[in-house]
Amino acid sequence: MQASAVLVLGGLGLQPSMAPGMMFIAFMGLQLALGITFPGAMRQIKFCAPLFFAFSWALLGSILLPRLFEGKVLVWPQKLDEIATRIPLSPQRGNMTQDAYLVLDLVMFVMTVLFLTRREADPRRLYQAYLIGAMLACMVGFWEMAHRLIGSIPFPKTLFYSNPGWAVLDTQMSGPVPRINSTFTEPAACATFLIGTLYSTVWSTLRGYGGWLTRLMLVMSTLCLLMTTSTTGYIAMLVGLMLLVIYAIVSRKRQLFRRLMLFIGAGVLCMGLTTLALAAFAPDVIKGAAAVILETQEKKQSVSYEERTQKDTDSYQLALETYGLGTGWGSNRSSSLLPGFLSTIGVVGILGLVVWNGRLFATIFRTLKVAANEQSLDAWMIEATVTALLGRTMATLISGPVLGTMDFYVLLAVLVSSLMRAQARKGKTGRA
């Protein structure tokens, strides 16, 4: 629930997802304070060294770089500053708030990794909690759509949009059709979250993982994503489908290819039958859908699209003006992920992330290659979490400034822990 707050301190709102996260951090911190050790976590911590380097550089750069280039370049400030134009670079509140979010995400990641080293810890529960969170977001989205189509249905905006730190765009229309936010600040943010759920549930279904919750969330996230009429979400859906088809062809896995073709065929059939039924009994809906498609295609000519493009162009220019070092984490806000990273953490931070992602994907490839036909819990968690993270990253690359949400780092911790556990089991099997 990005747009709501369970606690408001001045102009800052504590998001509902952060409240249980901070309680979990306090729980794990208390155990560390009492002297409880997690000897099995050292391997995971060493594996994540490139990621910790990138985090450290971001925090250090947020202190040094705004002072190094102070007044020499112009930046787009964070939303909290409520300034609609570029300003000269200087140390500002945006650096502190973004550092705070980054530290909180890092601590949550580390604590989750420590927690999952326990024998009794079940990573499946964390993944299911992620799916249930997505289910709640979809249910609120359906509720919002019903409210906007039928005014007599109440919808508690003051509850779901109570965070004063965000500008909430909850009245957008796409032609005659309302665009839904669910519990997020804007339709694109909702679509970015749901893309991760959709990627994960589609892949899990095709691979035969999960149960009724996975299948239910596949349907719910697809419907809610369509209701956002977000260009970001639609493009990410098409890219994901293309990647699936390419993988199925290149890998030559006949069972996966058959399931994928069956999945696509069922989707086309349902869409065709729905279109015929609506054309016969509710032709106005077809006209409205056509207007939505037309407006989605014309978003490149809109003022908001031009503003986002300008922010990204300015961010690329900032990377050049600061000699590739960046302006410091939290100093500049772009519209997309790559220009955002280049303009803030610079080439040094991006190199750290490239090394980290290279190590991560190489380990995933090796682990899944060994367990090609294995339907184990670790294999499921690896595949489910990496596809969820891939979907979220794909949407953010298209249109999104940061990946700073707590659930993202919880999923990343589940992925790392499952990888290390699978490799440890493989090592024991090899010695036996």
MOZI-V323156 format. One record per residue. N is the residue number from 0. RES is the residue in one small letter. D_FIRST is the distance of its C-alpha to the first C-alpha in Angstrom with 2 decimals. Layout:
# MOZI-V323156
[[N/RES/D_FIRST] [N/RES/D_FIRST]]
This chain:
# MOZI-V323156
[[0/m/0.00] [1/q/3.78] [2/a/5.68] [3/s/5.71] [4/a/8.00] [5/v/9.96] [6/l/12.86] [7/v/14.36] [8/l/17.34] [9/g/19.23] [10/g/17.31] [11/l/14.68] [12/g/11.40] [13/l/10.17] [14/q/6.48] [15/p/6.08] [16/s/6.65] [17/m/9.53] [18/a/11.18] [19/p/12.46] [20/g/13.07] [21/m/15.27] [22/m/16.95] [23/f/17.82] [24/i/19.18] [25/a/21.20] [26/f/22.52] [27/m/23.72] [28/g/25.03] [29/l/27.05] [30/q/28.61] [31/l/29.64] [32/a/31.06] [33/l/33.06] [34/g/34.65] [35/i/33.05] [36/t/33.47] [37/f/31.92] [38/p/34.91] [39/g/33.49] [40/a/30.71] [41/m/33.19] [42/r/33.50] [43/q/29.77] [44/i/29.72] [45/k/32.78] [46/f/31.38] [47/c/28.38] [48/a/30.78] [49/p/30.25] [50/l/26.47] [51/f/27.18] [52/f/29.72] [53/a/27.30] [54/f/24.85] [55/s/27.89] [56/w/29.18] [57/a/25.92] [58/l/26.00] [59/l/29.75] [60/g/29.62] [61/s/27.14] [62/i/29.88] [63/l/32.98] [64/l/32.36] [65/p/31.31] [66/r/34.56] [67/l/36.62] [68/f/35.87] [69/e/35.29] [70/g/36.42] [71/k/37.62] [72/v/34.76] [73/l/32.25] [74/v/28.49] [75/w/25.37] [76/p/23.38] [77/q/19.67] [78/k/17.71] [79/l/17.96] [80/d/21.70] [81/e/21.60] [82/i/24.72] [83/a/25.36] [84/t/28.16] [85/r/29.17] [86/i/30.46] [87/p/32.82] [88/l/31.32] [89/s/31.25] [90/p/29.32] [91/q/26.34] [92/r/23.18] [93/g/21.18] [94/n/23.08] [95/m/22.16] [96/t/18.41] [97/q/18.20] [98/d/20.62] [99/a/18.54] [100/y/15.48] [101/l/18.11] [102/v/19.85] [103/l/16.82] [104/d/16.06] [105/l/19.81] [106/v/20.24] [107/m/17.51] [108/f/19.35] [109/v/22.70] [110/m/21.88] [111/t/20.55] [112/v/23.77] [113/l/25.83] [114/f/24.32] [115/l/25.05] [116/t/28.68] [117/r/29.34] [118/r/31.32] [119/e/29.35] [120/a/25.94] [121/d/24.73] [122/p/22.45] [123/r/22.02] [124/r/19.88] [125/l/17.33] [126/y/17.38] [127/q/17.12] [128/a/14.07] [129/y/12.50] [130/l/13.85] [131/i/12.70] [132/g/9.01] [133/a/9.97] [134/m/11.91] [135/l/9.33] [136/a/7.55] [137/c/11.25] [138/m/12.23] [139/v/9.99] [140/g/11.40] [141/f/14.82] [142/w/14.55] [143/e/13.84] [144/m/16.77] [145/a/18.97] [146/h/18.38] [147/r/19.35] [148/l/22.27] [149/i/23.44] [150/g/23.03] [151/s/24.09] [152/i/20.92] [153/p/18.73] [154/f/15.05] [155/p/13.42] [156/k/12.30] [157/t/12.89] [158/l/10.23] [159/f/7.32] [160/y/8.76] [161/s/10.13] [162/n/9.64] [163/p/13.29] [164/g/13.14] [165/w/11.89] [166/a/13.92] [167/v/12.09] [168/l/14.32] [169/d/13.85] [170/t/17.59] [171/q/18.68] [172/m/21.33] [173/s/23.05] [174/g/26.51] [175/p/26.46] [176/v/23.15] [177/p/19.79] [178/r/17.10] [179/i/13.65] [180/n/10.30] [181/s/8.32] [182/t/4.74] [183/f/6.02] [184/t/8.93] [185/e/11.62] [186/p/12.96] [187/a/14.08] [188/a/10.78] [189/c/9.69] [190/a/13.23] [191/t/13.22] [192/f/10.62] [193/l/12.55] [194/i/15.83] [195/g/15.54] [196/t/15.12] [197/l/17.97] [198/y/20.24] [199/s/19.93] [200/t/20.55] [201/v/23.33] [202/w/25.08] [203/s/24.84] [204/t/26.30] [205/l/29.04] [206/r/29.96] [207/g/30.09] [208/y/27.37] [209/g/24.95] [210/g/25.37] [211/w/24.09] [212/l/20.38] [213/t/20.80] [214/r/22.74] [215/l/20.44] [216/m/17.40] [217/l/19.79] [218/v/20.51] [219/m/17.10] [220/s/15.52] [221/t/18.72] [222/l/18.66] [223/c/15.10] [224/l/15.88] [225/l/19.11] [226/m/17.62] [227/t/15.80] [228/t/19.40] [229/s/18.24] [230/t/21.31] [231/t/19.45] [232/g/18.23] [233/y/21.72] [234/i/23.56] [235/a/21.60] [236/m/22.39] [237/l/26.04] [238/v/26.27] [239/g/24.96] [240/l/27.52] [241/m/30.24] [242/l/29.53] [243/l/29.74] [244/v/33.04] [245/i/34.47] [246/y/33.63] [247/a/35.14] [248/i/38.26] [249/v/38.72] [250/s/38.12] [251/r/40.55] [252/k/38.72] [253/r/40.13] [254/q/37.95] [255/l/34.73] [256/f/36.31] [257/r/37.35] [258/r/33.93] [259/l/32.38] [260/m/35.02] [261/l/34.53] [262/f/30.76] [263/i/31.40] [264/g/34.22] [265/a/32.22] [266/g/29.49] [267/v/32.25] [268/l/34.02] [269/c/31.04] [270/m/30.36] [271/g/34.07] [272/l/34.47] [273/t/31.46] [274/t/32.95] [275/l/36.38] [276/a/35.16] [277/l/33.28] [278/a/36.32] [279/a/38.55] [280/f/36.65] [281/a/34.07] [282/p/35.36] [283/d/33.22] [284/v/30.10] [285/i/31.91] [286/k/32.71] [287/g/29.11] [288/a/28.04] [289/a/30.86] [290/a/29.68] [291/v/26.16] [292/i/27.82] [293/l/30.16] [294/e/27.55] [295/t/25.51] [296/q/28.80] [297/e/29.60] [298/k/26.48] [299/k/28.62] [300/q/30.70] [301/s/27.93] [302/v/27.62] [303/s/24.01] [304/y/25.25] [305/e/28.17] [306/e/26.10] [307/r/23.91] [308/t/27.17] [309/q/28.79] [310/k/26.12] [311/d/26.60] [312/t/30.37] [313/d/30.36] [314/s/28.37] [315/y/30.99] [316/q/33.66] [317/l/32.20] [318/a/32.62] [319/l/36.27] [320/e/36.88] [321/t/35.69] [322/y/37.87] [323/g/35.00] [324/l/33.68] [325/g/30.72] [326/t/29.68] [327/g/27.54] [328/w/23.91] [329/g/21.83] [330/s/24.89] [331/n/24.24] [332/r/21.36] [333/s/22.28] [334/s/20.82] [335/s/21.26] [336/l/21.15] [337/l/24.92] [338/p/26.10] [339/g/23.34] [340/f/24.67] [341/l/28.25] [342/s/27.93] [343/t/26.29] [344/i/27.32] [345/g/30.26] [346/v/32.53] [347/v/32.71] [348/g/29.00] [349/i/28.91] [350/l/32.02] [351/g/30.36] [352/l/27.43] [353/v/30.08] [354/v/32.02] [355/w/29.00] [356/n/27.97] [357/g/31.66] [358/r/32.07] [359/l/28.95] [360/f/29.90] [361/a/33.56] [362/t/32.75] [363/i/30.60] [364/f/33.49] [365/r/36.10] [366/t/34.30] [367/l/33.55] [368/k/37.06] [369/v/38.60] [370/a/36.45] [371/a/36.83] [372/n/37.62] [373/e/35.89] [374/q/33.13] [375/s/32.10] [376/l/28.82] [377/d/28.75] [378/a/29.50] [379/w/26.69] [380/m/24.13] [381/i/25.56] [382/e/25.48] [383/a/22.09] [384/t/20.30] [385/v/22.42] [386/t/21.74] [387/a/17.94] [388/l/18.35] [389/l/20.94] [390/g/18.86] [391/r/16.02] [392/t/18.88] [393/m/20.79] [394/a/18.20] [395/t/17.66] [396/l/21.46] [397/i/21.73] [398/s/19.33] [399/g/16.94] [400/p/17.95] [401/v/16.43] [402/l/15.20] [403/g/13.68] [404/t/10.63] [405/m/11.32] [406/d/11.19] [407/f/13.73] [408/y/16.09] [409/v/15.89] [410/l/17.01] [411/l/19.59] [412/a/20.89] [413/v/21.32] [414/l/23.19] [415/v/25.45] [416/s/26.22] [417/s/27.10] [418/l/29.28] [419/m/31.16] [420/r/31.67] [421/a/33.02] [422/q/35.30] [423/a/36.55] [424/r/37.39] [425/k/39.14] [426/g/41.14] [427/k/42.28] [428/t/43.30] [429/g/45.22] [430/r/47.12] [431/a/47.96]]
